[in-house]
Amino acid sequence: MMKIRRNQMLTIITLIVLVIFLYWLNAHRHQNGMLVSVLTKGVILSLVAVSMNLLNGFTGLFSLGQAGFMSIGAYTTAILLIPVKNLDGVYYMNGISPSIRAFKELVAASPQAVQILFPFFALLLGGLLAAFAAALVGIAVLRLKSDYLAIATLGLSEIVRAIFSSPQFDQITNGSYGLNKIPNFPVMLWGAIPSLITPFIIVAICIVFMVMLIKSSYGRAFKAIREDEIAAQAMGINLFKHKEMSFVISSFFSAISGGLLAMYMRSIEAKTFSITMTYDILLIVVIGGIGSVTGSILSAFLVTAAKEWWLRFFDQPLVIGGWHVPLFKTGFRMVIFSLLLMTVVLIYRKGLMGTNEFSWDRLIARFTKRRSAKGGAK
Amino acid sequence: MSEILLSTEHITMQFGGVVAVDDLNIQIEKDKITALIGPNGAGKTTAFNVITGGYQATNGMVTFDGTVIGENYPRAKMKKIYNGSYKTPYEKQVVNTPDKITRMGMARTFQNIRLFKELTVFENVLIAKHCHIKAGLFSSTFTLNRAEEQKMQDDTAALLEKVGLLENKDDISSSLPYGKQRRLEIARALATGPKLLLLDEPAAGMNPKETEELSAFIKEIKESFNLTVFLIEHHMNLVMEISDHIYVLDYGKTIAEGNPTEIQNNPAVIRAYLGDEEL
């Protein structure tokens, strides 16, 4: 009981510290540009990583369609949110479909309240569209197992990308020119939550939902399917229904993450959501630990920071005492990054967290153990 | 004659040209223990899989608790190569997936234990309770079904206590000793609330002492859960001790049926197990 109390206190304190830190960061965002962008991208990727983990790590469905569903969310959000005054500039080649323009003008002319909520509606709509697409596709592809499912979903994600960049949809998606002038994250609660903090709040809500789902009876049924499909079915679990649920929910949150990514990058094109994107997410999931939510979150931040920030040093030419060190030029960072990944995977065979979740007990035990080891008393 | 809970009519299962189960007619009386025995490869597990919905019979019908749960006739390519000894095809097609049949009240265990290995003993049983959940995905996620969830947890604890696994409830299921894994698998099947329990070689790999414990355990749960039991088994001691009625399969065909004494003295059974007397 005491321990639970203590852990709750620690969690609350950590959350408060985090919130204070975010507000501090918001006040000093201009001096800390790199930190802001790494944290924002990290939090967005952690949402899609957790949603991929729900599918791959908890339901045991090896799916590689994340980028496709992200692009549905990103495009929906972008198309709905580009300001009317920028439309001609963005769709300078083919013009925009008149019905979309009419709808956007209608929104622009509507009361203030509608306009404030509209970005959230756009995110939600993107999620729902992706969920709907997943439900339809799921009927066909969820009959497949393991590697075959991976290939089918990979193909699916490429089809979505091809559709978005095809000339037939020029007036909606602007084809291969992509979309830009996408507004930044909206503020929440009449400015009480500044735009910088909005993605953190949205992602936190989504991840909490997924964690609660995993802990519920349905989440347990997902795990049963992961452990042994035949046994799960013999225990009365409708395989198709539960797989479909997991697939749809995972796709919904991938699309939310895609929408947030569009707001973060301010301009998107179909190429952004190529297979490489899915691999990046898969990498985060594997490094964090397949089947660990906190692992995915942790690794999303670590991987983003390592890739975009901490290793920048290797991209600059380095001169020591007049000697120009070879290899230090643009692109070398990725070599080091890959080496680091291999090392991490070799040391942590099951990812940083394995299938465990973060717990204060373990963290404290770890520190106390280390201290006693240092003291020589074992 | 008491009520029949499960019956199969002319069940024939043919894979390609091989008839694995041929014209199987079984009647399982309510509240009795029925056994299906036979040498290796006789088609016992196949028969189980047909009954529980894992396979669809090539020809024949399965009735459970007054409802037809599976019926089929040779179709497409099978029409030409069908080679069962019961020639008259059935007319309808009734397909039920294993999960649906489980929810109707028929639970099974597996020959090679299939636990949810990485999950705890408690979770293994709790998952089996999921099949009768009333709450939807969202009310379950937002814990709006607190009473239902609590009942699931309490029932699981009570069930574990009954089968003597409560002390192991937080152990990872694959870390249990073999005998307890078997017991857990039966407990998990019981958690689905079955009327009929199908046990596929529950004593496989057990020593004589464990087997004795198992036969006491089967009798005990049969009484306390009001079960009808249908089992496949190789351990003759176990079968003869607990069964009320026995069917003997060999090469897919039913070669004998009767009570334990009749089976023990049946020349066809002796021949199937020990071979012909040398001339």
Boltz contact constraints between the chains, C-beta under 6 A:
constraints:
  - contact:
      token1: [A, 212]
      token2: [B, 141]
      max_distance: 6.0
  - contact:
      token1: [A, 213]
      token2: [B, 141]
      max_distance: 6.0
  - contact:
      token1: [A, 216]
      token2: [B, 140]
      max_distance: 6.0
  - contact:
      token1: [A, 216]
      token2: [B, 141]
      max_distance: 6.0
  - contact:
      token1: [A, 217]
      token2: [B, 130]
      max_distance: 6.0
  - contact:
      token1: [A, 217]
      token2: [B, 133]
      max_distance: 6.0
  - contact:
      token1: [A, 217]
      token2: [B, 140]
      max_distance: 6.0
  - contact:
      token1: [A, 218]
      token2: [B, 137]
      max_distance: 6.0
  - contact:
      token1: [A, 218]
      token2: [B, 140]
      max_distance: 6.0
  - contact:
      token1: [A, 220]
      token2: [B, 127]
      max_distance: 6.0
  - contact:
      token1: [A, 221]
      token2: [B, 130]
      max_distance: 6.0
  - contact:
      token1: [A, 224]
      token2: [B, 116]
      max_distance: 6.0
  - contact:
      token1: [A, 224]
      token2: [B, 127]
      max_distance: 6.0
  - contact:
      token1: [A, 227]
      token2: [B, 116]
      max_distance: 6.0
  - contact:
      token1: [A, 227]
      token2: [B, 117]
      max_distance: 6.0
  - contact:
      token1: [A, 228]
      token2: [B, 114]
      max_distance: 6.0
  - contact:
      token1: [A, 231]
      token2: [B, 114]
      max_distance: 6.0
  - contact:
      token1: [A, 233]
      token2: [B, 98]
      max_distance: 6.0
  - contact:
      token1: [A, 233]
      token2: [B, 99]
      max_distance: 6.0
  - contact:
      token1: [A, 234]
      token2: [B, 98]
      max_distance: 6.0
  - contact:
      token1: [A, 234]
      token2: [B, 108]
      max_distance: 6.0
  - contact:
      token1: [A, 235]
      token2: [B, 128]
      max_distance: 6.0
  - contact:
      token1: [A, 236]
      token2: [B, 99]
      max_distance: 6.0
  - contact:
      token1: [A, 236]
      token2: [B, 102]
      max_distance: 6.0
  - contact:
      token1: [A, 236]
      token2: [B, 103]
      max_distance: 6.0
  - contact:
      token1: [A, 236]
      token2: [B, 131]
      max_distance: 6.0
  - contact:
      token1: [A, 236]
      token2: [B, 192]
      max_distance: 6.0
  - contact:
      token1: [A, 237]
      token2: [B, 99]
      max_distance: 6.0
  - contact:
      token1: [A, 238]
      token2: [B, 99]
      max_distance: 6.0
